[in-house]
Amino acid sequence: MARQFVLSAAGTAFAAALLAAGPALAGPSILVDLGSGKVIEQEDAFQRWYPASLSKLMTTYVVFRAIQAGEVTLESPVRMTKNAAKEPPSKMGYAPGSELTLDNALKIIMVKSANDVATAIGESIAGSEKAFAARMNAESLRLGMTGSHWVNAHGLHSEEQYSTAHDLAVLARALRTEFPQYESYFKLEGIVAGNAKIKNHNDLIRRFDGTDGMKTGYTCPAGFNLVATATRDDRTLLAVVIGERSSEERAVKAADLLAAGFGAATANAPTLATIKPQGEGLDQPINMRERICTKAAYRARLDAGEVDKNGKVIISSPNLHEPSREPILVAVGLGGATGPRSPFAAPVEYADVPIPTPRPDYTPVKASVVQ
């Protein structure tokens, strides 16, 4: 897979800066100027891929559209159903019947990436997982994300759920440009839920200067995925990195793309709307399981000197630094929902207890007067 630098003279400088930072990694990627939508660099950006929890960005976009349409507010209830509570981890573990605000639910899926909460959001907005997925697909088509298809709100693996680096960039740009009032959700450093302190999985936050979003994703078939945004000198860049073999490798690749991009011009660059697919087999998703989730894959990396005996990836970037402070955590929890329920919300479930039956007619006997 060849990396394509989309600029001429500026592209040459960009390539030199990027290659100087370290070896190129093989997964698809794209780097975009968020304001103009111009593409600075892309590599296999139209290759179909499993998005994992980057799917929650699409979930969030559907939520924002529902708020915009007046269906719900950030104070509306998200109800944990039995179906949602059964989702595999990562999850919050809330009991069926419990409720939280849509605001807290969004914070949780952005930081904790909780699958049970994501499913509960979908059911609370659209009435069912299937109905919510239909909304996700409708919004994708409206945005021009022609290489994407959705069947769930959380991103747990399905052969029928896929996207591309290009489409994820289109989605991320829409989130930031159409709904700037909600950008704080994407740069949360962490949350506090009861006694649990949970840091954001986005390793660029507090490690790459100017980072202000957005979301990570991981499954064995998808690999390690990241959508990252950063702002310097009033210019915001957007990097999508998918299919990496570790969280550190996705962070390094995204950081190096962003750092090189801030030094690149975009005058002659194409836009997200004008770049076209190139190559063969783009409609066949790549499954990363054998490359990252097997003993053979680990042994091969160990023998190649890519990981140490503890499995830690041996890679670094001059563009990443260790955090200089502890993360700022935001409290989340159950309760507090005062907004309207969605008109399409899932029916309220009740506990499995016998329904009282009417008693037979009963005429009380008058007591005798005691003399």
N, C-alpha and C positions, 0 to 999 in steps of 0.2 A: 504494500500500500504506500503510495507516494504522497508526500506532503506537497500541497499546492499553495504557493505564495501568490496572492492575487494582485499584487502591485508590481510595477516595473522597477524604477530606481529605488523607491521607498521599500518595495518588497525585498530587494537585495539587502538593504540595511537591516530590515526586520529579520530576515533569515539568518544573517550573521549574528545578530544579537541573541536570537533564540538558540541557535546551535552552540553558541559559546556557553550558554547556561548549562548544557548537559545533553546527553544523547536523546534523540527523538524516540518517543514511545509509540506503539502501534495502533492504539485505539482511535476511533473517530474523534474529531474535535472541530471546533469552529470558534473564531474570535471576531466579535462584532463591536463597532462603535454604537452604543445604545441610542444615542441621540439621533444619528442620521440613518441607522440601520445598515451602514456600509460594512462589508465583510473584509477584514484585514487579512485573515488567513483561514484556510479550511483544509481538513484532511478527511476524505471519505465522509463528508457531512451528510450525504444522502443514503448511507448504508443503514439498513434497518437494524434496530437493536432493541433489546429489552430494557425499558427505562427504570425498572425497580421503583424505588420511592420517589424518583423524580416525577412519577405519576401524580404525586400529591400537589405539584404545582398546577396541573390541570384541574385537580379537585378544587384547589383554592380559586382558580380563575372562574370556575362555574359558580362558586359561592359568591364571589364579588359581583358577578352578573345577576345573581338572584337578589342580592342586596340592592343593586342598581335598579332592578325591576320592581322593587317595593314588596317583594315576597316575604323577606325576613329582614332583621336587623342584627347587629353584632350582639345584641342582648337576647336574641331568640334562643329557645332551648334546643340543645342537641341531646337526644335521648338514647341511652345505651340499650339496644335490643339484645335478645338472646343470640340472634344471628351475629351481631357485631361483637359481642363478648366472646364468641368462640374463635375469633381470628387468632392466628399464631403470632408470636412475638415478632417484632417489638410491639408492646402493648402497655396500656395503663392498668388493665385489670379491673376496671370499674364494673360493679355488679349490674346485671340487667335491671332496667327501671330507673337507674340513676340518671340525673341530668346535669349538664353544665352549659355555660353560655357558648354561643358560636365563637365569640372572641377568644375564650380560653381554649376551645377546641382547635382553632387555627394555630394558636401559639404552641400547643402540644404537638400537632403534626409537623410543624416547621422545625422544632427542636428535637423532640423525642422520636418523631416519625412513627407514632403509635398507630398500628393498623386497625385496632378496634375502634379508635376514635375516628379514623378516616371513614370506615364503613358506616359508623353512626351518623356522621355528617351527611353522607350520601342518602341514607334512609330518611333522615330528618328533613332534607331539602326536597327530595324527589319521590319519596315513598317506598323505594326499593333500590337495591343495588343495580338491577337491570335498567330501571328508569333513569338513575343517575348516570350510568355509563352512556346511555343514549344522549343525554345532555352533553357529556364530555365529547362524544363524537361529533355532535352538531356544532359545538363551539370550535372544535379542531378544523372542521371543514370551512367554517366561516372565516377563520384566521388564515386559511391557506395551508394548513398542516396536512398535506395530502399523503404523507408517508407514515401517518400515525393511526392507531386503532386502540380503543380502550374497552375493557370489560369489567374493571373494578376501580375503586377509588383509592386503593392503598398501594398497589404496585407489586404485591406478591406475585410470584411467577405464574404466567399463563402464556401459552404459545400464541394466543390471540391478542396479547397486549404488547404493542411495539411502537417505537417512534424512531426518530433520527436526530442527529446533532443539529441539523438545520431546523427541523420542526421545533425542537426544544428551545432553540434560540428565538424563533418566532414567538413562542409562548412566553418565554421569560421577558422579552422586550415588551410584549403586550401587557403583561402584569405591571411592569414598571412605568410604562408610558400612559396607559389607560387609567391606572388606579394609583397615582403617586401618593394619595392620602393613606395608603396601606403599606407603604414600603417598610415601615418599622417591623412588620412581621418577619421579614426576610433577613434581618440583621440581629435578631435576638441572640445574645451570648449564652443564655441558658435559662432554665426555669426551676422553680422550687415547687414540688408537689408533695405536701405533707412533710415528711422528714427526708424525702429524696431530693438531692440536688443533681440536676441533669444538665450537662454542658452540650452546646450545639456540636453536631458531628462535622460541621464545616470547618476544616482545619485551617482555612485562610483567615477566619475571623481571629483577630488579635495577633496573627502571625504575618499577614501581608498588609502593609500600610494602605489604608483607603478602602478595605473590603467592606461592602455594605449588603451582602447577600450571596447565595440565595438558598440552595438546597442540595443535599446529598442523597445518594441511593446506592443500595447494594443487595444483590442476591448472587448465588453462585453462577447461574446462567448469564446474568447481566454484567458481572464484574463490579468494579467500584466506579461510580458515576458522580459527577459534580457539575452543577451550574453555579458559576461564581460571577459576581459583579464587584467592581471596584471603581472608586472615583478619586481622581487627582486633578487639581487645578480646573475644577468645574467640567471635567470630561469623564464620562462613565463608559467603561468597557465591560463587555459581557463575554465570558468564556464558557463553553460547554465541552466537557471532557468526559467521555464514556468508555467503558470497557477496559479500565486499568486493573492491575493485579493486586493493588493494595490501596489503603486510604492515603498513605504517604505519597505514593506514586501519582495518584490523581491530584493531590495538593501541589506537588512539585510541578507537574505539567501545567496545571492551571496558572500557578504563580509565574512560571516562566513565560507563558503566553501573554499574560496581562502585562508583565514588566516590559517585554519587548514591544508590545502593542502601544504602550504610552509614548514610545519614541517613534512611532510610525505615522506617516501622513495617510490620509484617506481620499485625497482629491480625485484620484483616478480609479478608485475601488468600485466594484459592483455592489449591489445591495442584496439583502436577503431575498427580495422579490425577483431579482434578475439572474442570480446564479442558477445553473442547471445541473441536474444529475449527470455524473460521468462514471463509467465503469460497468462491469458485469456483475450479476448476482446481487444487486442491491436490495432485492425484495426478499432475500433469505437471511433472517436474523442469525447472528453469530452467537453460539452458545459457549460461554467461557468456563463452564464447570470443570472440564478436564484440565484446564490451564491453571486453575487457582484453588480448587477444592478437593484435590486428591493428594495422596502421599507421594505419588510419582511426580507431580508438579512441584511439590515442596522439595523433594530430593534433587530435582533438576536445577532448581534455583539455588539450593545450597551448594551444589557442585560447581555452579557457575559463579559463585561468590556474590550473588545478588541478595541473599539473606544470611543472617548469622544462625548459629545453632539453636537459638531461641525463636527463630522465625521472624526476627525483626528485619525489615527491609533496609539494606545498606544503600541509601540514596540521600542526597541533600541538594539544596538549592541556595545560591547566594541571595535569592529574592525572598526567602522565608527566614524568620527569626523566632526565637522563643518568646512566648507571651511575657510582657513586662508587669502584668498585674493579674489578679484573679478575675474571672468573668463576672459581669453584672447579671444577677439572676432575677427573674420576674416570677411572682407567685401565681400559681394557677390552682384550680380546685373545682369541686362540684358545687352546684347551687347557683343562685343569683340570677337565674334566667327570668327576665321581666318582659321580654319582647314577644311579638306574636309568633305562633307556630306557623310553619309554612303551610299554605293551603294544600300542598301535595304530600305532607308529612306522613310517615308510616303510622298506622293505627297504634294507639296506646296499648301496650301489653299489660295484663294483670297477672297477679300471682296465681299459681296453681292451687287454689283452695276451693273446697266445696261451696257452691252457691246456696245460701240459706233457703229452705223451702217453707212455705206458709204453714203455720200451726193449724190444727183443726179448731173449729169453733169451740169456745170454752165459756161456760157461764159460771162465775164464781159462786160458791155456796156461802150463804149468809151465816155468820157465826152466831151462836146462841148467846144471849146475854147472861153473863154469870151473876147469880144472885149473891 
